[in-house]
Each structure stands twice: as structure tokens, then as C-alpha cells.
Amino acid sequence: MSTFIIAEAGANHNRDWKTACRLVKVAAASGADAVKFQTYTSEDLYSSSTPDFAGYRNIPDLIRSIQMPREWHKDLKALCDDEGIEFMSTPFDDRAVDELVSVGVARIKIAAFEAKDPRILRKVGSTGLPVIFSAGVGTSFGDIGSIITILREAGSPDVTVLHCNSAYPTPPSDAALSQIPLIKSVYGGVSRVGYSDHTMGIVAPPVAVALGAELIEKHYTLDRSQSGPDHPFAIEPHELSQMVRAIRDTEQMLTIKQGMTPSESDRKMWKALRSVVTSRTIKKGSVISVEDVTTKRPRIEGSIPADLYYDVTDGSKIAQRDMPADHILDEGDIA
């Protein structure tokens, strides 16, 4: 099954409609399966008494400066439909869930920081839609099972858990991608498993796919130099396209080789294989010995392949004609 790729636009629209439209078109052109925004309001997300932290002053004002206008939902969904890419947005309050359901989203993503809130889990699960959640900071391995249970009991039979490190950006040493097969081994029977990537660059997502991730989520922006909390660690349009191609290439590489591949079946490749070759002049009627033959390239049509060397030299094979040194043996030369 093809990896589901979510291009995470987040708040990188800068509250500019034309920028949001460009983000949709960039995601569609990259080959991603979905483009995802975020739906919240400052009043519902942070208390007005929130202290300054993480280098930011007046968090509620910051959120107001980047929150997506909710009236965009319908038009963004229509644009995504026109561009052939799925519209998604992460809801951060009950009203956002209802609004997204009303415009016809196919699935809902729960952010890592909200995944431990049972009230939000039950609200999202009650939609009956497929649900994706990130298991990031504050979510232990055991918590994953509890979250899946809450969502399923609330009404969502289709749950995907994304391994996630919530640091923005995540250093490679903290990506812990080996967590993906571990989650699959424990929870794979009741949930799909994917990866929400916050590392710099595009190396981690294809590695995650090689380790079993079935869904990839990655932040992108039109320009990493723009101001705003999510721009600096996001990838740019050309990198998004490269990431999608790398994931699709990785999928093709994850096959089991059975016999000769189509590329190896080209007879020209065989010339680099070895055949049994005479190492000295051999007279007709001679018993072939290890002193008489060796192995060398090439392998050609009708030649005796090198893997039959010990059959040729087992003392039972007789030369059927005179042969010079460095002669490539064919099937009629011995019997």
C-alpha cells in the first residue's frame, strides 16, 4: 500500500489567502496526498493569563497573529478538490471539529500536544471519521494504547498513530526512528503507524518508510526565511517534491527479490559473470581436471557457467575435441 503523505502547511499561510492558495498548489504539484492546515483561535487555545515562554512574549497575541481565518475552510476544500489533493486541518477546539466535518473532510488529525486530552479525543472520535494522532511529548509508549482505545470507543474504528518528537526542529539524534517498528509490533494490529517529522531536511521520512511507516507528515513553507514560528524548520517547495519522490523510490525498493529482476534479465549483464575456461591446451579424450580449467569472465550464450566448475572437474568429464588455452567451454566441449 502506498505511503500516505501529508504536506503540513500549518500556519505558514501568514493569514494571507494568496499564500494559502500557493501552498495548496505547491503540495498538489509535489505529489503529496493531502495538504493540512490548522484550525484554532487564540481564545480557545491559550488562557489569557498565559505567561511568556520559549522566547515568545504574549502568547495569545502571537496565536492571533497566525491563526487561520475559519471562513477559509470551504474555499480551501474547494481549491484542494480542484487541484486533486485532499484538504485537511487539525482542529484545536470543539467548534473546529464540527466546522471541518461540515465541509466534508475525510479524516481528522490530532496534534501531539492535544493527544493526551481525553475530552478532545472523544470529540474527534465521535465523528466516526478516520483519526490520526501524533505520539509526541508527554505521550508514553503505554499511553498510545489508551489513546487508541478512547478513540475507538468514541466511535472511530480507523486510527493511525504517528511516532513524533515534538521539538521544533528535532535533532537527528532524537528522531528515534526505531520506535516505528516497535509501535507496529505492539499496536499494529489495531492501528496503522506513521511518522510526523520535525527534523531539518528530507532524510528522515524515507528512512521512516523503510522502517514501516505508512503515513508521513512534514511541515513545508514557501520560504524558510519568513518570520513566524513554523517557517524556520519547514522544507521548501523543491524539497517537498524531492521528499515525495524519495518516499516513492523507497517504496519501490522495499520488495523481495525472487530470481532475476527485469533489469538483470538483460543478457548484456551476463557478460560480467564467469564461465569455465581452459587454463591450458586440452586434447580430445582427456579427463578434465582442476589443472585443465579455471573460471573467467565473460558468461556468453551456451557457455558453461562458473558455478558448475566442480561438476566439470569431478573426474567424470571427457574432452570431446581439442581445445586451446583460454578457450571458453561450451556445453558441447565436454561430456
N, C-alpha and C positions, 0 to 999 in steps of 0.2 A: 504494500500500500504506500502511496506517495506521501512524503512528509508534508504536513500542513504548515505553511509558512505565513506568519502574521508580521506584517510591517507595522511597527508601533510608531505612529505619528505623535501620540500623546498630546502634549501641549505645544508642540513645535510649530503650530499654525500661527502663533503670536497674535491670536484673536483677529487675524486678517483673513477674510473669506477667500481672496485670490490665492493666498498662500496655502490654505486648506485644500483648495481645488488642485493646486500644483502637487501637493503631497499625495493626493489620491492618484493622479495621473502618473506620477513617478513610481508609486507602488505597483500600479497595474502594469506599467511598462517593464518593470523588473521581473515579472513572472510570479510575484508573491500571490498567495491565495486570498489574503484578507488584508485590509488596512484598518488599524484600530486607533481610535481617539479615546479621550477620557471625559466623562461627564460628572461634574461636581460644581458646587458653589461654595464659596468661602464660608458662608454662614453654617452650612450643613457639615462641612468637613472639619473645620477647626473652631474651637471655642474662641470667643473674642478676647479672653484673658490669657491666651497662649503666650508664654514668654519667648523671647528671641532665642534661637538656637541654630546650630550648624552654620553659623556665619550669616544668617539671614535676620533682618530686623523686621518686625511687624509682619509675621507670617500671614495673618488674614488678608492684609493688603496685597502681599505677594500673590496669594492664590487668586484674588480678584483680578489681578493683572494678567493672569494666564488662563483663567477658566474659559471653556468653550461656550459661546452663546448657544443655549439649548434650542433655539429656533433653527439652528443649522441641521439638526438631526434628519429631518425629512429630505432636505435638499442634498445633503451628503449621501444619504441612502440612494436617492435617485441618480446622483452622479456616479456612484460606485456601480450601480446596476448598468448604467450606460457604458462604463469602462470595463465591465466584465470582471469585477473584483468584489469580494464580499465586504460589506460595511460592518464594522464592529465598534463598540465603545465600552470602556469599563465604567460601570455605574458605581458611585460612591454614596448614594442615598436611595431611599425607597422610591422617591419620585422619579429618579433617573432610571431605575429598573422598569417602572411602568411605562415611561416615555419610550424607552428602547424597544420594549415588547410591542408597543403600539405602532412603531414604524416598521416592524417586521424583521428584526434581527434574527439570525439563525442560531446564535449561541451567545453566551454571556461569559465574560472573563472577570474573575475576582482578583484584585491586586493582592500582592503578598502581605501588605500591611493590614489588609482587611480580612485575611483568610482565617484569623483567629476569633473573629466576631460572629458568634452563632446567630445573632439577630439578622445580620446581613446574609449569612449563609442560608438561613431558612427562607428569607425573602426571595433570594435568587433561585434557590432550589424549587420554590413553589411555582415558578413559571413553567416548569416541566421541560424547559429547553436544555440542550446540552450545556454543561458548565465546565469552564476551565479555571483552575486556581493555581497561583504560584505559591510554592512552599519555600518561603524565604526566611528573613529574620524573625525570630520568635516562634517558628514552627518546627517542632522536633520531629524526628522520624516517626515516633508514635502518634503525634498529632495528625499526621497525614491520614491515617486510618479513621480517626474520629471525624475529620472534616468530610471525608468521603461518605461516611455513614450519615452525617447530618444532611448533606445534600441529597443523598438517595432517599432518605426517609421523608424529606420535604417535598419530593416529587420529581427530582431529576435523575433518570436512570443512566444518563450518559455523562460521565465525569472524566476529566483529564487533569492530571496533576503535573505541574511544571517544576522541575528542580530549578532552584533560583538562589543566587546570592544577591542580597538587597543593597550591597554597596554600589554606589554610582561614581566612578566606574569600579568594577571588580578587578583586582589584580589577578593575573593568571594563576598565581599560587593559591588563590582562594576559590577558584572556579569549581573544584571538587567534582569533576565530571564523572568520576567513577561512581558517584551517588546514583546516576541514572540507571545502570543495570541492577543496582541494589534495590532501588524503588520498584523496578519492574519485577524483580524476583519475589518481592513481598506483596505488592499491591497490583501487579499486572493483571491478575485475574478479574479484578473489579473495576479497573481504571486504566485508561491509556496514560502514557508517561511521555513528557516532553521536556523542553528546556527554555527558560526565559533568560536571555543572555544580556549581561551588563558589562562584559569585558570590552576593551577597546579593540577595534578591528573586526575581522571576519573569520578568524581561525577557529574559534570555539564552536560555532554552530555545526559545521561539517563533522567535527570530531564527536559532538554530541549525537549526531545522526548515526555515525559509525558505532556508537555505544548503545544504540537502541532508541534514541529519542524519536517520537512520532509526530511531534509538533515543535516548531521553533518560533520564538517571539524575539524580535530585535528592534531596538529604537533606531530611527533614522531621522534625518533633517535635510533640508535643502542646503544648509550652510552651517558647518560646525562652529564658525566664528561668531554667530549671532549670540546676543545676550539672552539669558534665560536658563533655568535650572537643568533642562534636559538636552540642550544643544551640545555642550562640550563633549559628552561621551558617546553621542549618536554617530552612526555612519552616514555618509553622504550618498547621493543617488547612484553614482557609479559603483560604490562599494556594495550597495544593496543588490544591484544586478549581479555583481561578482559573487556575492554570498549565495544568492539563489542558484546560480549556475554551479557553484561548488557543492551545494547540497544535492542538486540533481545528479551531478557526476558521482558523488559519494554513494547515492542510492544505486546507481548502475554498477558500482564496484562491489557492492555487498551481495554478490552472487556466489554460488558454489560451482566450482569448475568441475564439469563432467566430461571427461575425454578432451578432445581438441576443441578449442574455441574457434569461432569463424575466422578470426584474424590469423590464427595459427594454421588453419587448413590450407592457406596459400602455399603451393608447392615450393615457391621461392624460399620460404622459411626453412624447408627441409635441408637446404644445401649447407646450413650451418651445423647439421647433425653429422655423426660419424658413420662410416661404413667399415667393413672388414677389408683390409688392403694387404697385398703381398709385401713382405719385407725382403724377399729375395726371389731369385728365379726358381720356379717350381716346374718339375717335369710331369707330364701326363702319367697317371697311375700312382703318383706319390701319395702317401698318407699325410694329411695335413697336420702339422704340429705347431706348438706355440712359437717355434723358431721361424716358421714359414710366414706367419701373418701378424699384422698389428692392426690398430684402428686409426683412421684419419678422416678428416672431412674431405669431400662432401658426401652427403647421402643423396643418391640420384635414383631415378626410376629403375627398379629391378635390382638395385644393389643389395648386398646382404648387410642389414643394419648391425651396428656395433654391439647391440645388446645380445646378439647371437654368437659373439666371439667364442665363448666357451663351448657352444654346441659345435662350432666349426673345428675346434681343436681338441675334441674329446677322444680322438684316435679312431673314429669310425668314418671320417670323410675322406674321399679319394679325389684327387685332381682329375678332371675329365678332359683337360687339354694342357698344353704347355702354356705357362704364364710368365711374363717378365716381372721384375721387381716393380713395386709401386703401382701394381695393377689393382683396380677396384673390383673386388669379386662380385659377380652377379650369380643369380640362382642356378644358372646352367654350368658354372665353373666347377662345382663340386657335387658329389652325390654320395 
